């Protein structure tokens, strides 16, 4: 299947000049868009979500499963009773069969391990995201992003950090639903300085605070205001104290507490209130 798209991609690139000068310069895009238009409505949302990720980025399906679940996108009834991971595997398989994503399976379990958009289909995905109103994603490089562009977005994906980055502008946007960090090994040296206040973010569903540095090692107690939060990651964050107010995060599905260097972390007894929690990566 992959060679099929590679041949198509080569042919498209070879006709780039014609494409840009012809009166029918949208014809190739229209042909490729047919594969998107033929998707079931629910699968369109999941396909468009892949626009969060950089080109040629191998998306870990285990993580993607919980991102998708946290978004609360309606799913078909025949997935009733299935686990979050089973649902994600089903969606990936559908997209693979339609030649829209490339996947890699675990050799031992045969489950999907990673996936990524083919270059050609990524162009279609980005085009549809730009056209539509259901997903508003800003792929930013922190050194060049402006507060104006970020504050208008309800979903933000960070692909690169620098030492000066602080997401305080984005966190003032009451419409913000998702702050997603695309993790890279190079981020170890470039941590996100965090002076966050969560009081305005009651629509937030996905919050990735990986690599963040919190003042005094304390996660702000205002995080309890995020009553709709379903995904929270503190992976590699420098945090030593979690607030007791986290008991209010009753909708959490996924909680990652794998903090930097396995730091001793004070954690009050709030887990018993998180009755929806299905995945915990602990300290």
C-alpha positions as CSV (number, residue, x, y, z in Angstrom):
1,X,0.0,0.0,0.0
2,X,2.8,2.4,0.9
3,X,4.5,2.1,-2.6
4,X,1.1,3.1,-4.1
5,X,1.2,6.5,-2.3
6,X,4.9,6.9,-2.9
7,X,4.3,6.6,-6.7
8,X,1.4,9.0,-6.4
9,X,3.5,11.4,-4.4
10,X,6.3,11.3,-7.0
11,X,3.9,12.0,-9.8
12,X,2.4,14.9,-8.0
13,X,5.8,16.4,-7.3
14,X,6.8,16.0,-10.9
15,X,3.8,18.0,-11.9
16,X,4.2,20.8,-9.3
17,X,5.0,23.4,-12.0
18,X,2.0,22.5,-14.1
19,X,-0.2,22.4,-11.0
20,X,0.7,26.0,-10.0
21,X,0.3,27.5,-13.4
22,X,-2.7,25.7,-14.7
23,X,-6.2,27.1,-14.4
24,X,-7.2,23.7,-12.9
25,X,-4.5,23.9,-10.2
26,X,-6.8,22.4,-7.6
27,X,-7.6,19.2,-9.6
28,X,-5.0,17.0,-7.9
29,X,-6.1,18.2,-4.4
30,X,-9.7,17.5,-5.4
31,X,-8.8,13.9,-6.4
32,X,-6.9,13.3,-3.1
33,X,-9.7,14.9,-1.1
34,X,-12.1,12.2,-2.3
35,X,-10.5,9.8,0.1
36,X,-11.3,12.2,3.0
37,X,-14.9,12.9,1.8
38,X,-15.7,9.2,1.7
39,X,-14.8,8.7,5.3
40,X,-17.6,8.1,7.8
41,X,-18.3,11.4,9.7
42,X,-16.8,10.1,13.0
43,X,-13.6,9.0,11.3
44,X,-13.1,12.4,9.7
45,X,-12.6,13.9,13.2
46,X,-10.0,11.4,14.1
47,X,-8.2,11.8,10.9
48,X,-8.1,15.6,11.2
49,X,-6.7,15.2,14.7
50,X,-3.5,13.9,13.2
51,X,-2.8,17.5,11.9
52,X,-1.5,18.2,15.5
53,X,1.7,16.3,14.7
54,X,4.8,17.3,12.7
55,X,5.7,15.9,9.3
56,X,7.2,12.4,9.4
57,X,6.5,12.2,13.2
58,X,5.9,8.7,14.4
59,X,2.8,9.0,16.6
60,X,2.7,6.5,19.5
61,X,-0.7,4.9,19.2
62,X,-1.0,4.3,23.0
63,X,-0.8,8.1,23.5
64,X,-3.0,8.8,20.5
65,X,-5.7,6.6,21.9
66,X,-6.1,8.7,25.0
67,X,-5.8,12.0,23.1
68,X,-8.7,10.8,21.0
69,X,-10.7,9.6,24.0
70,X,-10.2,12.9,25.9
71,X,-11.6,14.9,23.0
72,X,-14.9,13.2,23.5
73,X,-15.6,12.7,19.8
74,X,-18.8,10.5,19.4
75,X,-18.0,6.9,18.3
76,X,-20.2,4.3,16.5
77,X,-22.3,2.0,18.7
78,X,-20.5,-1.1,17.6
79,X,-17.5,0.2,19.7
80,X,-19.7,0.1,22.8
81,X,-17.9,-1.9,25.5
82,X,-14.5,-1.7,23.8
83,X,-11.5,-0.3,25.6
84,X,-10.0,3.0,24.7
85,X,-7.1,1.2,23.1
86,X,-9.3,-1.2,21.2
87,X,-11.2,1.7,19.7
88,X,-8.0,3.5,18.7
89,X,-6.7,0.3,17.0
90,X,-10.0,0.0,15.1
91,X,-9.7,3.6,13.8
92,X,-6.1,3.1,12.8
93,X,-6.9,-0.1,11.0
94,X,-9.7,1.7,9.1
95,X,-7.3,4.5,8.1
96,X,-4.6,2.0,7.1
97,X,-7.0,0.1,4.9
98,X,-7.9,3.3,3.2
99,X,-4.2,4.1,2.6
100,X,-4.4,7.3,4.6
101,X,-1.9,6.5,7.3
102,X,1.3,4.5,7.5
103,X,1.6,2.2,10.6
104,X,4.1,0.1,12.4
105,X,3.0,-3.0,14.4
106,X,4.6,-4.5,17.5
107,X,6.4,-7.6,16.4
108,X,5.3,-9.5,19.5
109,X,1.7,-8.5,20.0
110,X,0.9,-7.4,16.4
111,X,-0.9,-4.3,17.8
112,X,-0.3,-0.9,16.2
113,X,2.8,0.7,17.8
114,X,3.1,3.9,15.8
115,X,1.4,5.6,12.9
116,X,1.9,8.7,10.8
117,X,0.3,10.5,7.9
118,X,1.7,9.8,4.5
119,X,3.1,13.1,3.0
120,X,0.4,13.3,0.4
121,X,-2.4,12.7,2.8
122,X,-0.9,15.1,5.4
123,X,-1.3,17.9,2.8
124,X,-5.0,17.0,2.5
125,X,-5.4,16.8,6.3
126,X,-3.8,20.3,6.8
127,X,-6.0,21.7,4.0
128,X,-9.2,20.3,5.6
129,X,-8.2,21.6,9.0
130,X,-7.7,25.1,7.5
131,X,-11.0,25.0,5.7
132,X,-13.1,23.6,8.5
133,X,-14.4,25.1,11.8
134,X,-14.4,21.9,13.9
135,X,-10.7,21.9,14.7
136,X,-8.5,25.0,15.1
137,X,-4.9,23.9,15.6
138,X,-1.8,26.2,15.7
139,X,1.4,24.4,15.2
140,X,3.9,26.7,16.8
141,X,7.5,27.2,17.2
142,X,7.7,29.1,20.5
143,X,10.3,31.6,19.4
144,X,8.2,32.8,16.5
145,X,4.7,32.5,17.8
146,X,2.7,35.5,18.7
147,X,0.2,35.9,21.6
148,X,-2.5,37.1,19.2
149,X,-2.4,34.0,17.0
150,X,-2.4,31.7,20.0
151,X,-5.1,33.4,21.9
152,X,-7.5,32.8,19.0
153,X,-7.0,29.0,18.9
154,X,-8.9,26.5,20.9
155,X,-6.3,23.7,20.2
156,X,-2.6,24.3,20.3
157,X,0.2,21.9,19.5
158,X,3.8,22.8,20.5
159,X,6.4,21.3,18.2
160,X,9.5,23.1,19.5
161,X,10.4,24.9,22.7
162,X,13.0,27.4,23.6
163,X,14.2,28.5,27.1
164,X,12.1,31.7,27.0
165,X,8.8,30.0,26.3
166,X,5.9,30.5,28.8
167,X,2.4,29.6,27.8
168,X,0.8,32.3,29.9
169,X,-0.8,34.0,26.8
170,X,-2.5,30.9,25.6
171,X,-3.8,30.1,29.1
172,X,-5.7,33.4,29.1
173,X,-7.9,32.1,26.4
174,X,-11.2,30.8,27.9
175,X,-11.9,28.9,24.7
176,X,-8.8,26.8,25.0
177,X,-9.6,23.1,25.0
178,X,-6.3,21.5,24.3
179,X,-2.6,22.2,24.9
180,X,-0.6,19.4,23.4
181,X,3.2,19.1,23.6
182,X,4.8,16.9,20.9
183,X,7.6,15.3,22.9
184,X,11.1,15.2,21.5
185,X,14.4,14.1,23.2
186,X,15.9,17.5,22.5
187,X,13.4,19.1,24.9
188,X,15.5,17.8,27.8
189,X,17.6,21.0,27.7
190,X,14.7,23.4,26.9
191,X,12.1,23.3,29.6
192,X,8.9,25.2,29.7
193,X,8.9,27.8,32.5
194,X,5.5,27.6,34.1
195,X,3.6,30.3,36.0
196,X,0.2,29.0,35.2
197,X,-3.2,29.9,36.4
198,X,-6.0,27.6,35.3
199,X,-9.0,29.7,36.5
200,X,-10.2,30.6,33.0
201,X,-9.9,27.3,31.3
202,X,-13.0,25.4,32.2
203,X,-13.3,24.0,28.7
204,X,-9.9,22.3,28.8
205,X,-9.9,18.6,28.0
206,X,-6.3,17.9,27.1
207,X,-3.4,19.4,29.1
208,X,0.2,18.3,28.5
209,X,2.6,20.0,30.9
210,X,5.6,17.7,30.1
211,X,9.0,19.3,30.8
212,X,7.4,22.1,32.7
213,X,9.1,23.8,35.7
214,X,6.8,24.8,38.5
215,X,7.7,27.5,41.0
216,X,8.6,25.8,44.3
217,X,7.9,22.5,42.6
218,X,4.2,23.0,43.3
219,X,1.5,22.4,40.7
220,X,-1.0,25.3,41.2
221,X,-4.1,24.4,43.1
222,X,-6.2,26.2,40.5
223,X,-5.9,23.1,38.3
224,X,-9.0,21.9,40.1
225,X,-10.9,24.4,38.0
226,X,-10.5,22.2,35.0
227,X,-13.6,20.2,35.7
228,X,-13.8,18.8,32.1
229,X,-10.1,17.7,32.0
230,X,-9.7,14.2,30.7
231,X,-6.0,14.0,29.9
232,X,-3.1,15.4,32.1
233,X,0.6,14.7,31.6
234,X,3.4,15.8,34.0
235,X,5.9,13.6,32.2
236,X,9.5,14.8,33.0
237,X,8.1,17.9,34.7
238,X,9.9,19.3,37.7
239,X,7.2,19.0,40.3
240,X,7.4,17.8,43.9
241,X,4.0,18.8,45.3
242,X,0.5,17.9,43.9
243,X,-2.5,19.9,45.4
244,X,-5.2,18.1,47.3
245,X,-7.7,20.0,45.1
246,X,-6.9,17.5,42.3
247,X,-9.8,15.4,43.7
248,X,-12.0,17.7,41.6
249,X,-10.7,16.3,38.4
250,X,-13.3,13.6,38.3
251,X,-13.4,13.3,34.5
252,X,-9.7,12.3,34.1
253,X,-9.1,9.3,31.9
254,X,-5.3,9.5,31.7
255,X,-2.9,10.8,34.3
256,X,0.9,10.7,33.7
257,X,2.9,11.4,36.9
258,X,6.2,10.2,35.6
259,X,8.0,13.4,36.8
260,X,11.7,14.3,36.2
261,X,14.2,12.0,37.8
262,X,11.5,10.3,39.8
263,X,11.6,13.2,42.3
264,X,10.0,12.5,45.7
265,X,6.5,14.0,45.2
266,X,3.9,14.8,47.8
267,X,0.6,13.4,46.6
268,X,-2.5,13.7,48.8
269,X,-5.1,11.0,48.7
270,X,-7.2,12.3,45.8
271,X,-7.1,9.2,43.5
272,X,-10.3,7.6,44.9
273,X,-12.3,10.5,43.5
274,X,-11.1,9.9,40.0
275,X,-13.5,7.1,39.1
276,X,-13.2,7.5,35.3
277,X,-9.4,7.1,35.4
278,X,-8.3,4.2,33.2
279,X,-4.6,4.8,32.7
280,X,-2.1,5.9,35.3
281,X,1.6,6.3,34.8
282,X,2.9,6.7,38.3
283,X,6.0,8.1,39.9
